[in-house]
Amino acid sequence: MKNLFTPYEMKDLKLKNRVVMPPMCQYSVTNKDGIATDWHYNHYVSRAIGGTGLIIIEMTDVEPDGRITDFDLGIWSDEQIPALARIVDACHAYGAKVGIQIAHAGRKAEDAAVPVSSSAVPFDADSKTPRALTTEEVKGMVEKFRLGVKRAIQAGFDVIELHGAHGYLIHQFHSPLTNQRTDEYGQDLTLFGTEIIRAAKSEMPEGMPLIMRISAQEYVEGGYGIKESLAFSKAYKEAGADIFHISAGGEGPIAAAGKPGTHAAYQVPLAREIKYGLNVPVIAVGRLDEPALANAVIGNEEADLVAVGRGMLRNPYWTLEAGVELQQDPSIPRQYAFGFPRIKG
């Protein structure tokens, strides 16, 4: 039986366990230059020491106006590579593999003077109205993603994640709520995402997996659901996405008619639908902080990997403590062994 501490392999990616630290923005680039700081180094390396199998660096943007705020990470310049490489190398030293989430905030870029999007539709009444990208600018944006992936490869990452969820730019293109275009990118709502996937794969080693993060359901009036997300995910799979990271929401103010659940594991059914509907590996996320619950998601074969967000923000050693609780060997560092009860058996 598989469990949270069963190793996982996908192409050349080999993980010692199935625990994922999902990307969570730290808003901590104090110089506003997109370069990772000592905070980011300590934040991520402590989770590697804490036993996490796969750490995914937070949303890292392909241009300055693609950031949610000016305090976000960037990957639009070669000057941003060394600080990221330093984090990757240190995490590798403690047995973790490292991914990076490459993205563009689109209309949700709060500090951009005029944000851009698929169409000139603001997020809400309090948000700036974005400018619709021209067809040529959309093609240029695909190139910016390609260059971002190229820099990530140079930094030594083990896996790339593209952010197609939470109402950011790729999501804005595949959602009918925000894509009101009449050009080729409006006629095929998946075209922007599929072109980015192909551009990313052109830079990635053949054995490196590509993760696509999606919102499998929109919690807004008239938003899409699992049927539609299965359809656009199929297009992304055919374009080259290897693993899907399943979240939900983010494309508009939550309507009374459809709000996200607040109970534990509320997004796991969506992950299961994508996994079996498309026969692809998936990462489940969303209130999976209890080790027994996270373990059950793997044991019941509802997902291949489990991402633990809030739990890991509270405790960088979540994985070590989960291993002890589940009576599995979490490979506790010898320096910390005195602080943990011995595993029985």
N, C-alpha and C positions, 0 to 999 in steps of 0.2 A: 504494500500500500504506500502510495506517495504521501509525503507530509511536508510541512514547511521547511524541513531541513534536508529534504532529498535534493541532491544536486540537479541542476538543469542545464541543458545544452541546446543551443539554437545556432546552427552553422558553426562559426568559430568562437562564438560567445559561450564560455563555460562558467557557470555560477556555482558557488559552493553551497548556496541555499536558495530559497525562493522568496526571500524577503527583499523588497524594493523600497528605497527611499524615493518617493515621488518628488518631482520638481515643485518647490515652494519658494516664491519670491521673497528675498530678504530685504530689498529696498535699502541696500547698505553700501552702494558705491558713492562714497562721500564726495569724491572729486568730480562726479558726474561725467566721467570719461569712459564708462563701460568696462573698466579694468577691475578684475576681482581683487579684493583686499584681504588683509589678514583675517577679518571676520569670516569671509567665505572659506578661507583655508582651514581655520579652526573648526568651523561649522561642519564641513564635509568630512574632514579627516577624522574627527571624533566619531562620526557614524561608521567609518571604516574600521576603526579600532573596536567599535561596538558590535562588530560582527555582521553588518549589513552585506548581503550578497551583491546587490546592484544599487548604486547611488546614481540618481539622475540629477545633474546640475540644473538649477532653476532656469526659467524662461530667459533665453539669451538672444538678443535681437539683432537683426541683420542691417539695421540702419538707426541713426540716432532718433528719428521721429517714429521709429517702430517700438519704442519702449513705452510701457505703461506709465512710468515716471522716469525722470532723469536720473534716478538713483538705481536703475536696473543695469544688469550686465549686458555687454555688447559683444558682437563678433563680426563687426564691420571693418575692423582694422587689424593688420598684422601685429600692432602694438599690444593687442589684447591677448595674444597667444601665450606668451611666457607665464603669466599669472595662472592661466587655466592649466597649462602643462604642469606647473608646480603642484597643483591640487591633485591632478591625475596621478602623477608619479608617487605622491605620498599615500594616496588611497590604495594604489597597487601594492605598496610595501606592506600593507596590513591585510591583503587578501581580498579586497573588494574590487569589483569591476565598475567602470564609470561611464555613464552616458551623459549627453547634454541635450537639452530641449531647445531647439532652434525655432525662432518665431518672429512674428511681427504683430503688434497689438492692433493695427488698423484703426478703426474709429474709436477704440478704447485707449488710445494714446493720450493720456491726460495733459501732458506737458507740451505736446506738439502745438504750434501756433494754429495750424490747420491740419487736422488728422486726415488720413486718406482711407478709402474703403472701396468695396466693390461698387457701391452706389451712395448717393448723398442722403443717407438715412441716419439720423442721430440715434445714439443708444437710448436716451430718454430726454425729457424736457430740460434737464439741467446740464446736458452734455453739448459739446461743440458739434455743429453739423460738419461731417466730413466732406472732403472733395472726392468725387469719383475718379479713380485712376483711369487714364486713357489706355487704349489697347496696347500701345507701345510701352507705357509705363508698367503695365501688368507683366509684359514680357521682361522688362528690366528688373522687376521685383523677383521673378523666377531666378534671374541671374544672381541677384543679391543673396538669395537662399543658397544657390550653388556655391558661391564664394564663402559663405558662412560655413557650410559643410566642409569645404576644402580646408579652412582654417582649423576646424574641429579635428579633422584627421591629423593635421600637423601637430596639434596639441596632444595627441595620443589617446583620444577617447576610444572606448571599446564598442560603443553603439551610439547611433544617432536617433533622437526622437524629434519628429516634426509636430508642432503644436497646431492641431486642427480642431481644438475644442474651445470651450469657455468664451465663445463670442469674439475670438481674435481673427486675424485677417483670413486665414484659410477657411475657417468656419463661416466668415462673412460671405465668402464666395459660394460655399455649397448650401447655404441656407436660402430658401425662397423668400424669407422675410427681409433679407438685406440685399440680395442680388436681384436687382431690377434692370440689369443691363440688356442691351439689344445686340451686342457684338457676340463673337464666338464664345466669350466667357460668360455670357448670359444664356446662350443657347444650350451650352453644356456646363452645368453648375459644378461638375467635378474637374473641369479642364485645368483650372489653376492648380488644384491640389495634385492632380496626376502629373502635370508638368514639373512641379516642384519635386515630387518623388523621383521622377526619372532624372532630373538634374542632380539630386542628391546621390542617387545610385551611381551616376557617372563618375563621382569623386570617391566613392567608398570602395574599399577592398571587397573583392567578391564574397569573402566569407563573413563580412560584417553585416549583422541584421539591421534593418531599419524599422523603428517603431513609429506608428502613427497614433497620436492621441486624438480621440474624438469625443464629442458630446453625443451620446447615443439617443438622447431625448432632449427636446427643448421645452422648458417649463414656461411657455408663453402662449398666449391666445393665438391659435393658428399655426403654432410651431410644429416641426416634424417629430415623428416618433420612431420606434424601433424599425418599422417597415422601411421607412425612408433611409435610415442610417445603415441598414443592411445593404441597401442598393448602392449608396455612395461608397460604403466600405468595400464592396465587391470591386468597384472601379479602382479604388486605391490598392487593393490586393493585387489586381491584375497589372497595375503600374509598377509594383515592386515592394509594397509594404509587407513586412514579414511578421510583425507582431502588432496587435492593437491594444492600446491603453484606454480603458473604457471609463469615461466619466459622463457627466450630464450637465445641462443648463449653461447659462452664461450669455445667451444671445439677446436678452432683453429683460426688462423688469418683470419679476415673477408675477404672473396673473393669478387671481383667486381661483380660476378654473383649473389650474395645474401647478401645484407647488411641489418641490422636491421633498422626499421623505426625510425624516430626521432620525429614523430608527437605524440600528446597527445593520450594516451590510445592504443598505437600501438600493445600491447600484449593482449588486452582484447579479440579479436576474438579467440585467442588460448585458453584462459581460458574458454570461452563459449563452444568451441568444446569439451574440456575435461569434463566440467560439464555435458553436455547433452549426450555426447557420452558414458560416463561411469556411468551416474547418481550418481555423487559424488559431495560433496561440494568443492568449489574452492576458493582460494584467488587470486584476480587479482592484478597485480603490473605493474608499468611502466608508468611514466609521468601522474600520476593521482592526481597531486597536487592541482588542482582547485576543491574546495568543490562541486560545482554544477555538475561537471563531475563525481567525485567519487560517489556522490549521485545517479546520473543517472545510473551508472553501477549496483548499488544495486536495484534501482527502476525498471530497465528494466530486472532484473533477469538474468544478464549476469554473475554474480559472487555472492558469498555469503558474502564475506569479501573483503575489499579493503586495500591494503598496500600502505602507503604513505612514500616514502623514502627521496628524496631530500627535499621535503617540510618540513619534520620533522627535518632534519638536520638544516634547516634555522630557524625553529621556533618550540620549544618544546611544544608550546601551540596551535599548528595547530588545534587540535580537538576542543578546546574551541572556537576558532574564526570561525571554520567551522559551529559549532552549532548555533552561533549567525547569521551568514550569511544565513543559511538555515532555520532560524526561528524554530529551534528545541532546546530542553533543553539540553545543554551539561554538566549540573551539575557543574557550575563554583564554585570553592572553595570560601567560603564566604570572605576569606582574599583578593581575587582578584576581587570581584564583582563590586567594585567601578570603575574598569578599563574597564568594558564592558557595552555596551548599554543593556537596559532591553529587554528581549524577549517579543514581542507583543502577545496578545491573551491569 
